[in-house]
Amino acid sequence: MTDRSRTIGSALALSLLATVVAVGFSQIVPQGERWLTDRQLAHMPPGPVDPSIMLVTAKENTSPALCGEGRWNFAVMEATLLALHEAGAAVIVPSMDVSAPIASECGGLPGLVRLAEVTKRVGSVVYPDSVPPPLADAATALGTLALVPDDDGVFRRVKSSFPSAGPSPHPPIGLAIASFVSKTATAIKPGAIGNQLRFVGGWNNPPFPNHVFADVWNTIQSGDRDQLANMFRGKVVIIFSLGSKNSTLSTPWEFAVPVEFLHALVVNAVLTNGWVSTPPLLGAFLVTGSVGMLLAFIILGETPLPRLGVMGLASVLLAGLALFCGLRLGWVWPIFSTGLAWGMTIGGAIFWRSFMSQSIIQRRIAQGRQQLWQLENELIEKQHHVRELETQLHAAQDHANQSATVIEGLQVLQGGVYRQLEISQAGMEETLRQIDGLKEELENLRQQVPASQKAFHLTPVPGDSQALLQECASFQILTRDPSILRAFQDLKKAAVTQNPILLLGETGTGKEVFAKAAHALSPRHQGPFVSVNMAAIRSELFEGELFGHVKGAFTGAVGRKGHIETANGGTLFLDEVGELPSDLQAKLLRFLEDGSFHRVGESQLTQVDVRIIAATNRDLQKDVEGGRYREDLYYRLRSIVLILPPLRQRGQEDRLLLAQSFLQHFSGQQHRMDLEFTQGALDAIMAYQWPGNIRELRQTVAQAVALATGSLITEADLHLSGPVTLLATGEGQGKEELGRLEDSMVLECLRRHGFDMQATAKALGWDRSTVTQRLKGLGFQALVAYQGNIEAAAQSLAGDVALRRVVEGRLREYSKNLLPSSKHYSSVEEAVADCRRRFRNLPERHFPAVEQLVHQRFSTPGG
């Protein structure tokens, strides 16, 4: 068991024992607890006083209402009840002593009968249960005047409730009055029975208005009804005499207090909820024990005495503050048992700490003696070891003196070896410089001399394959790649059918060239070939462009054929069919089902005979699964599917064929037939990955032909690792295609420099932040393409497995900072706007990927 566990156990035992003893002692000897409770009540602020309670007292031998020995005159009481009822009193409580025999001077039996009739007529009279049966039957309620004090003879709380097991079947009259005033017996809460009464004042200085009966009687005799109404309207009037026979009790501060006044205090406590709250015994036990345990733990925990004093003072101040706040809120605490328990806990903890300290000191003395004995033994052993080392040192000095001559000879020999080594290193460095110079010279020559004919040597193919290659070339399909040849053979078979053909492949892989070849090989080759870019048609112009419109169909309409009708008898090529919005997909599907359509503004159906060839760079199967593309349209188009591989997956011979073909084409346009590639340029073309495929290669060669200054196109003229000049080419690819070409060149430069931002920026002539923004945009596009898979996106950007971890780390950082966790966005639009502010240097072509990632984050639960 650890010291901390032992301390906690001792503190728990001490506090539990002290609390049990203290609580038990306070229950056996309650005088101390009562005395301290009375002191708390004395300092408690006065509670609320109900303004409806009023006292009327009659002094013996001086009041006209009394007829000797404190008995009431029935005639006077009868007149008083009528007058107070007419004045609007809420409740009238005459505390009358009507003991038999009834004296004639008090009214006799006839007076008692008349008083009972008046009582019944008034209807709001509460009598003590000691009155004769006529008055008891006429009363609204009855209650007993008897109150049970504590065993020390002091009245502090109501100890009986109705129905009672005592001699009286009625509740205390104070509770009966409160029940009648509140019109329901449930107004007397369970807390009224047995709870400490909150004294709002004493008998010597009563908190309620107190009128002398003689004065009230004089007012009644004078007939001043207004004054009576002002005095008694809405009041609870308690009328009693101060005779020698009246019952009295003691309170914590007064002796001989009339019980009627105590009942008035009970009425006030019920009506204002003026009770003193005390904690339950179990709650007080737990709080006292917990604080005692904390005190014992602090003392037993070897806390320094100054800190212990400060903590003790703070504890006293906190306890006083808690007691003060409790008194302000009407709470009293069992101070006697709590203080006794804490005192016993502190005393026991101090004694136990003193006892344990002595044991600890003795144990530490024994441990110190043991350690001293061990240190003495170690010292003796070390002294012996030092003497042995001194002997060895003397022997070594003698040996060193003998070896001095040998060392001098070795130092001379070492100097000669060092000189020979320096000469050899200098020669090696010179050789390395010559090698580097030769490499640089060789690279310059490769960039300056034309590529040899051997560089364009193509692998021989069998005769049957040679015919297939020539047939491909006749349709502008330049290739020696087996996958392209297989795709062309499948195209020839599909061309003679009427089934739709779906061409799949990345942007720039030659899908339109294959579509034209399919048309030329089909029975419809004499018909028209109409190419439609579905992504370029605006939604509101879709039907007019595709189906045509008649004259007057809309304002300014002169009537024209649509693309479908133009392609009648031929082939309709639907390029970028995967970019078609969902509402336009349904319109296209309707035409594909039966080959008929309505021109805009015409109700008559038009029937055409058209062969459909569609192309897209999207994965339509995933779009269908994601609900972005109609399943029925997808299966209508995919009758025959041909997949064109990207240029990077085709052989190097295809790149050379295409590059040479483009060079001949564009040099002919520029009338510069002398242009040739250098060997360095051909090496770069074969090494580059060409993310933009054939279209990027065509654009690169076109740019090189336009910008070449001599007759040779070098690697630098290709600008594969530099910024792209936005040049309007003859093919009209435009700014968007040049932007994609620029991205591919930046990515290739990053790969060459191992994704080193500073080195890449220096090679491109940019600053580091621009390169970072371009990589960030490429990363966002890759995350969209691979559906948020960071590992796959990193591999596609890195190209080399060795660079994947570097790129993966950067992508994780970009993905995490896309929507910072420190910001909270109420909508997607707000998040996109914030991204545009933070990524303001990002090219506009990259923002669609940013917006799609933001939408995915908002649509993913918890994202």
FENJO-V365430 format. One record per residue. RES is the residue in one small letter. D_LAST is the distance of its C-alpha to the last C-alpha in Angstrom with 1 decimal. Layout:
# FENJO-V365430
RES,D_LAST
RES,D_LAST
This chain:
# FENJO-V365430
m,48.3
t,47.0
d,48.5
r,45.5
s,45.6
r,49.3
t,49.0
i,46.4
g,48.8
s,51.8
a,50.1
l,49.0
a,52.5
l,54.3
s,52.2
l,52.4
l,56.2
a,56.8
t,54.8
v,56.6
v,60.0
a,59.3
v,58.0
g,60.9
f,63.4
s,62.2
q,62.5
i,66.0
v,67.2
p,65.4
q,67.7
g,65.7
e,62.4
r,64.2
w,65.8
l,62.5
t,60.8
d,63.7
r,63.2
q,59.5
l,60.6
a,63.2
h,60.5
m,58.0
p,57.8
p,59.7
g,57.8
p,57.8
v,61.2
d,61.5
p,63.9
s,65.4
i,67.4
m,71.0
l,74.0
v,77.6
t,80.1
a,83.8
k,86.1
e,88.9
n,92.4
t,91.1
s,89.1
p,90.8
a,88.2
l,89.6
c,92.8
g,93.4
e,91.5
g,88.1
r,88.6
w,87.4
n,89.8
f,88.6
a,89.9
v,88.2
m,84.9
e,85.3
a,85.7
t,82.8
l,80.4
l,81.5
a,81.1
l,77.7
h,76.5
e,77.7
a,76.1
g,72.7
a,72.0
a,69.0
v,70.4
i,73.9
v,74.4
p,78.1
s,78.6
m,82.1
d,84.6
v,86.6
s,88.6
a,91.7
p,94.3
i,93.3
a,95.8
s,97.7
e,97.1
c,93.3
g,93.8
g,94.7
l,93.4
p,93.7
g,91.5
l,88.9
v,88.9
r,88.5
l,85.7
a,83.9
e,84.3
v,83.0
t,80.0
k,79.2
r,79.5
v,77.3
g,74.6
s,72.4
v,74.5
v,73.3
y,76.2
p,76.4
d,77.0
s,80.4
v,82.0
p,84.5
p,83.3
p,84.2
l,81.8
a,79.2
d,79.2
a,79.0
a,76.2
t,72.6
a,71.4
l,73.0
g,71.8
t,73.4
l,74.4
a,74.2
l,71.4
v,70.8
p,70.5
d,69.0
d,71.3
d,72.4
g,73.7
v,71.0
f,69.0
r,65.3
r,63.6
v,64.4
k,65.0
s,65.8
s,64.2
f,65.4
p,66.5
s,68.2
a,70.0
g,72.6
p,75.9
s,74.4
p,72.3
h,70.9
p,68.0
p,68.8
i,70.0
g,67.3
l,64.6
a,66.7
i,66.9
a,63.1
s,62.5
f,64.9
v,63.4
s,59.9
k,61.3
t,59.6
a,60.3
t,56.5
a,56.5
i,57.9
k,54.7
p,55.0
g,54.6
a,58.0
i,59.8
g,60.1
n,57.9
q,59.4
l,61.0
r,60.0
f,63.3
v,63.1
g,66.7
g,70.1
w,73.3
n,75.1
n,72.5
p,70.9
p,67.7
f,69.0
p,71.7
n,75.1
h,78.1
v,81.7
f,83.0
a,86.3
d,84.5
v,82.5
w,85.7
n,87.5
t,84.8
i,85.1
q,88.9
s,88.6
g,86.5
d,83.8
r,81.0
d,78.7
q,78.8
l,78.2
a,75.2
n,73.8
m,74.3
f,73.2
r,70.9
g,67.7
k,68.9
v,69.1
v,72.7
i,73.8
i,77.7
f,79.4
s,82.6
l,83.0
g,86.0
s,87.1
k,86.0
n,82.4
s,79.8
t,77.9
l,75.2
s,73.9
t,70.4
p,68.9
w,70.7
e,73.7
f,76.6
a,78.3
v,75.6
p,76.4
v,74.2
e,73.8
f,72.1
l,69.8
h,69.0
a,68.2
l,65.6
v,64.2
v,63.9
n,62.1
a,59.7
v,58.8
l,58.5
t,56.4
n,54.6
g,56.5
w,56.1
v,55.4
s,52.2
t,52.7
p,50.1
p,50.6
l,52.5
l,49.6
g,47.2
a,49.9
f,50.5
l,46.8
v,46.4
t,49.8
g,49.2
s,45.7
v,47.0
g,50.1
m,48.0
l,46.1
l,49.5
a,51.0
f,48.0
i,48.4
i,52.2
l,52.0
g,49.3
e,52.0
t,50.7
p,53.2
l,55.8
p,54.9
r,51.2
l,52.4
g,54.6
v,51.8
m,49.5
g,52.4
l,53.1
a,49.4
s,49.5
v,52.6
l,51.2
l,48.0
a,50.1
g,52.4
l,49.5
a,48.1
l,51.6
f,52.1
c,48.9
g,49.7
l,53.2
r,51.8
l,49.6
g,52.5
w,51.7
v,54.3
w,53.6
p,56.0
i,56.9
f,59.9
s,58.1
t,55.0
g,57.2
l,59.4
a,56.5
w,55.0
g,58.4
m,59.2
t,55.8
i,56.4
g,59.9
g,59.0
a,56.2
i,58.6
f,61.3
w,58.9
r,57.6
s,61.1
f,62.1
m,59.2
s,59.7
q,63.2
s,62.1
i,59.5
i,62.1
q,64.5
r,61.9
r,60.9
i,64.6
a,65.0
q,62.0
g,63.4
r,66.7
q,65.1
q,63.1
l,66.2
w,68.2
q,65.5
l,65.4
e,69.2
n,69.2
e,66.6
l,68.6
i,71.7
e,69.9
k,68.5
q,72.0
h,73.3
h,70.6
v,71.3
r,75.0
e,74.0
l,71.8
e,74.7
t,77.0
q,74.6
l,74.1
h,77.9
a,78.1
a,75.2
q,76.9
d,80.1
h,78.3
a,76.5
n,79.9
q,81.2
s,78.2
a,78.3
t,80.5
v,78.2
i,75.1
e,76.9
g,77.7
l,74.1
q,72.8
v,75.1
l,74.0
q,70.3
g,70.9
g,72.4
v,69.4
y,67.0
r,68.9
q,68.9
l,65.1
e,64.6
i,66.7
s,64.8
q,61.4
a,62.7
g,63.9
m,60.5
e,58.6
e,61.1
t,60.5
l,56.7
r,57.2
q,59.4
i,56.9
d,54.1
g,56.5
l,57.5
k,53.8
e,53.2
e,56.4
l,55.5
e,52.1
n,53.8
l,56.3
r,53.6
q,52.1
q,55.6
v,57.4
p,56.8
a,55.2
s,57.9
q,58.7
k,57.6
a,54.1
f,54.1
h,55.8
l,54.1
t,54.4
p,57.1
v,56.1
p,58.3
g,60.3
d,58.3
s,55.1
q,56.9
a,57.5
l,53.9
l,52.9
q,55.5
e,54.3
c,50.7
a,52.0
s,53.9
f,50.5
q,49.1
i,47.1
l,48.0
t,47.0
r,48.3
d,45.1
p,45.5
s,42.1
i,43.0
l,46.5
r,45.3
a,43.0
f,46.1
q,48.2
d,45.7
l,45.6
k,49.4
k,49.3
a,46.7
a,48.4
v,51.5
t,49.4
q,48.1
n,44.6
p,41.5
i,40.3
l,36.6
l,36.3
l,33.1
g,32.4
e,30.7
t,31.8
g,35.3
t,36.5
g,39.4
k,38.4
e,40.6
v,43.5
f,43.2
a,43.0
k,46.3
a,47.8
a,47.0
h,48.7
a,51.7
l,52.1
s,51.9
p,54.8
r,53.3
h,53.8
q,56.4
g,53.9
p,51.4
f,48.1
v,45.6
s,42.2
v,39.4
n,36.1
m,33.8
a,31.0
a,33.7
i,34.8
r,33.4
s,32.5
e,35.3
l,37.8
f,36.8
e,39.5
g,42.2
e,41.5
l,41.2
f,43.8
g,45.9
h,47.5
v,51.0
k,53.0
g,52.0
a,48.7
f,47.2
t,48.6
g,50.3
a,49.8
v,52.8
g,51.8
r,50.4
k,49.4
g,45.8
h,44.6
i,45.0
e,48.6
t,49.4
a,48.4
n,50.7
g,52.7
g,50.4
t,46.9
l,43.7
f,41.0
l,37.5
d,35.6
e,31.8
v,31.7
g,28.1
e,27.1
l,28.8
p,26.8
s,26.6
d,29.3
l,31.7
q,31.1
a,32.9
k,35.8
l,36.3
l,36.2
r,38.9
f,41.2
l,40.6
e,41.6
d,45.2
g,45.8
s,46.6
f,45.1
h,46.1
r,46.8
v,45.3
g,48.0
e,49.9
s,50.0
q,51.9
l,50.0
t,50.4
q,50.6
v,50.1
d,50.3
v,47.5
r,46.0
i,42.2
i,40.6
a,36.9
a,34.7
t,31.1
n,29.0
r,26.0
d,25.3
l,26.3
q,25.8
k,22.1
d,22.0
v,23.9
e,21.7
g,18.6
g,20.8
r,21.3
y,25.0
r,27.8
e,28.9
d,32.5
l,32.7
y,31.4
y,34.0
r,36.7
l,36.1
r,35.8
s,39.4
i,40.1
v,37.3
l,38.2
i,35.8
l,36.7
p,35.7
p,34.5
l,37.3
r,36.0
q,36.7
r,40.2
g,43.2
q,44.4
e,47.4
d,45.3
r,44.1
l,47.7
l,48.9
l,46.4
a,46.8
q,50.6
s,50.4
f,48.3
l,50.6
q,53.6
h,52.1
f,51.0
s,54.0
g,56.2
q,54.5
q,55.1
h,58.6
r,57.9
m,58.9
d,59.6
l,56.0
e,54.9
f,52.0
t,52.6
q,51.9
g,49.1
a,47.5
l,47.8
d,46.2
a,43.2
i,42.9
m,43.0
a,40.6
y,37.9
q,35.0
w,35.1
p,31.5
g,32.9
n,35.5
i,39.0
r,38.1
e,37.1
l,40.3
r,42.3
q,40.9
t,41.4
v,45.0
a,45.7
q,44.5
a,46.6
v,49.7
a,49.3
l,48.9
a,51.3
t,54.3
g,56.6
s,57.4
l,54.8
i,51.0
t,49.5
e,46.1
a,45.6
d,46.4
l,43.5
h,41.0
l,38.6
s,37.3
g,37.9
p,36.6
v,37.4
t,40.0
l,39.0
l,42.2
a,43.0
t,44.3
g,46.7
e,44.0
g,41.9
q,38.5
g,37.5
k,35.0
e,31.9
e,33.6
l,34.9
g,31.4
r,30.2
l,33.4
e,32.7
d,29.3
s,31.0
m,33.7
v,31.4
l,29.5
e,32.9
c,34.1
l,31.0
r,31.8
r,35.4
h,34.7
g,32.2
f,29.3
d,31.3
m,30.2
q,33.5
a,35.7
t,33.9
a,34.3
k,37.9
a,38.6
l,37.1
g,38.7
w,35.4
d,33.8
r,31.1
s,28.4
t,29.0
v,28.7
t,25.4
q,24.0
r,25.4
l,23.8
k,20.4
g,20.9
l,22.1
g,19.1
f,16.7
q,19.1
a,19.2
l,15.5
v,15.7
a,18.9
y,17.8
q,14.5
g,12.4
n,15.0
i,15.8
e,19.1
a,20.4
a,19.6
a,21.3
q,24.3
s,24.8
l,24.9
a,27.0
g,29.6
d,31.1
v,29.9
a,31.2
l,28.8
r,25.6
r,24.6
v,25.2
v,23.0
e,20.3
g,20.2
r,20.0
l,17.2
r,15.0
e,16.0
y,15.4
s,11.9
k,11.1
n,13.1
l,11.7
l,9.7
p,11.4
s,10.3
s,13.7
k,13.0
h,11.6
y,11.7
s,13.2
s,12.9
v,12.1
e,15.7
e,15.5
a,12.8
v,14.9
a,18.0
d,16.9
c,16.2
r,19.7
r,21.2
r,19.9
f,20.6
r,23.8
n,25.8
l,23.7
p,25.8
e,25.1
r,24.9
h,21.7
f,19.7
p,19.1
a,17.0
v,15.1
e,14.6
q,13.6
l,10.8
v,9.6
h,10.1
q,8.2
r,4.9
f,6.0
s,7.5
t,5.2
p,5.4
g,3.8
g,0.0
